[in-house]
Structures are given as structure tokens and as C-alpha cells.
Amino acid sequence: MQYRFKKFLAAAYKSPFSRVSNKAALVLGAFFTSAVILVACGGGGDSSSSSSTGETTLVTVVPGSSNITCAKNGQCIDFIFATLASMPPTMSQLATSWTNTSTNIITLSEIPYVDGSNSATVYSSQGSVFEMFTIPTQDVTGFSGQGTRLFVGNGLPSTQMGTFPVQSGTAAYSYYAALPGGTNPATGETYTNAAAIGISPYPLISYVPLNPVATGFYPINSLIVGVTLTGAVWHVEKANDSSGNYYNPVNALPTDACFGHPYNQQYHLHGYSWKCFPNQGTTGQSPVFGFALDGFPITGPRAADGHEMTNDELDICHGVTSEITMPDGTKKTTYHYVLNRQYPYSVGCFRGKVNYDLALGPDNPPNTSSGALGTNPYMKEGFAYYNAAKP
């Protein structure tokens, strides 16, 4: 996952982070205009029910929740990077038509989703390119006895995506058209507004530990928090407006039906992302849907007895230790993050230390070509895997 992933991709939505250093990979676009009206409200009650086969509501973040303190029902960002990015100490909430600001409940049927149900071939003649390699006996990335898991692909998932650019006359168009477009620093392309931003493939190359070790509770230092087994990535559940306020993205802006949309042409997922993942089953432990940047698995919401886990059952990083079935079919008792219907939905913080240069690609000097590999020799090896995985 080379330079474009790690470097701050300034101004796809004219982000106020445009002056933040390359190392400050807390890359969040300004998804909203300064004209938004905030409704302060209390309460975090969950007054609705859910089932194992589909959700009807999500619980959004409680206004005033900390952006930097790791705690249940929140997602914490590293203090240094949050300071550099002028991130406020707490989260805000928008009174969108799909958000009940009294209960903090999002009604999914009320979201004006981005239209379209497109396969990856709409955005690339190669379609979705993705492979996961495990190297149990060789620490090719220096993970010191932990082995290596390598993801390579083109960032396009095997699941369906909405139609981006967002089409005029559709329900979601006005939300995107009201936002500034900016310029994609990776390509130089200038967008008339956010609705004009499409989806493009890009080299996705990520090394994580095969057998990670939980050593603490670490704030997040990157836009991306994990890689899905369908070939896309998860982003942090934070988005800022041009006035510097921060929101849960699903609270404030429509996504496509799989809870994805592009940022600087790069498709990613939020919130209720698992609704489109294949082979979920309806009973028992949910499968592994991907891996976080620290190497720990990310599973669906169901526990071994089939009930959907709530935040009360998870730790402050939104995870738990239990026996799960790994993608290769083996049973393993391990820490894992849980995708559920309560904010922050996936990773709240990292339980293992993340090597960001290996997980997201090396930092390079400003204005370096997006194809540059920097000084990290493993990126060259990753590109060899990537080229081999292409159809």
C-alpha cells in the first residue's frame, strides 16, 4: 500500500489537514460544508433491536465523545497527530434525516444511498485483484518471530460498489455536490465538487504480523485501520467539515448500499460494511472478514452462541478474545476485533503495535511520484506479488 495510502492526500475534499506532514497519516477528508447545523444532544440509548441476518438501525457516536481518549463507544486517535491536524477534543453530530439526535440511532432505511450496484470491472478492466499470502516460517518484514501476512491487490473489492461519480438527479447527489471537490495530489485531477470524484484501482500492498501479540491499547495513527478479504479497506470512523468539526461519516454523508465510497478515487468502507460480505452464515460465530493493521482478525458481530455482541461485551479497542475459525479453516483462540452495529463499528484502537511503514507503505518526500517505493525493500517484493496476482 504505497505512498498514496500513507501520505496525507490533501484536498480531495479540501481538507484542513493539507498542511499536516506526510507522517501524520490521519488522512480525513472534509466531507461537509461549513453551513451544516449541529444539534447537541445527550443520551446513548439503544432503543431498537437487530437480528443475525440484517440490521435496521445503527448506533452513532454520542456528541462530546473524545477523539483522543481510548474508551468504549469511541475511536481514539494519537494525540500528537490529532494536535498537528487541529482535531477538536470531541466528536459532533449532524441532524440528518436518518439520525435521531435524541437517541443517537441511525435508521438505515432513511439513508439516501448512492445509487448503483457495480462490479469492479466497471472501474477497471482487470476487475477486483486481491490475494492474501501467509508466510509462517519467514519473517520477511522483520516481525521478530511472528511470521508474515501479506495482502496485495488493486483496492477494488469483489463485492458491489455504487456509481461514482455520483450521478445528477439521484437522491445522494445533492449531499456530495454541496461539498468542495479539490485536487487529487496523486493525479493532479481537479474536481468541480465531491460528486465528481470517481473510483480508480491503486496498488494495495500491506504486510502485517501473522501471529500478532496484544501488548497494549494504542491510538490510531492512520486513515486505514484494516484490509478486508474482499479486497477493499476500512477507514477510521471520523470525518471533518471545513470548520474543523468531526462526525461519524455514516451520520453525516450517504454511502453506497455496502457502506463504501471513494476518497481521492480510493474506495473504502464504513459502518455496516459486513452486510455485503459473502459466506456469513446465520448461526454461530461470525467468520473473519479481514485483518486490522496490527494483524489481528476482524470478525462479524455474532459470538459462538450466535448472539450479536454489543459494545458492553467488547474492550475499549472494540474487540474480544475467543475461539474463531481462521480463513484457512483452522480454529484459533485469539484476540479479534468485532464488526457490530454500535460506534465505532470496527476498530476503536489497536491492541498490537502497528508498523505503519510495512502496513501502509513507506513515507516518501513531498511531491514524490505516487509509484515510488521509497527506501522500503519489501514494497518491491510486494509489487512482485501484486503483478503475479493480476489476471
ABEGO torsion letter per residue (X at the ends): XBAAAABBBBGAAGBAAAABBAABABBBBBABBAABBBBBBBEABBABBBBAAEBABBBBBBBGBBAABBBBGBBBBBAAAAAAAGBBABBBBBBBAABBAAAGBBBAAABBBBBEBBBAAAABAAEBBBBBBBBAABBAAGAGGAEBBBBBBAGBBABBBBBOBBBBGBAAAAAAAABBAEBBAAAGBBBABAAABBBBBBBBBBBBBABBBBAEBBBBABABABBBAAGBBBBBBBBBBAAGBBBBAAAABBBBAAGBBBBGGBBBBBEBAAAABBGAEABEBBBBAEBBAAGBBBBBABBAAGBBBBAAABBAAGBBBBBBBBAAGBBBBBBBBBBBABOAGBBABBABBBBAAAAAEBBBBBGBBAABAEABAAAAAAAAAAAAABX
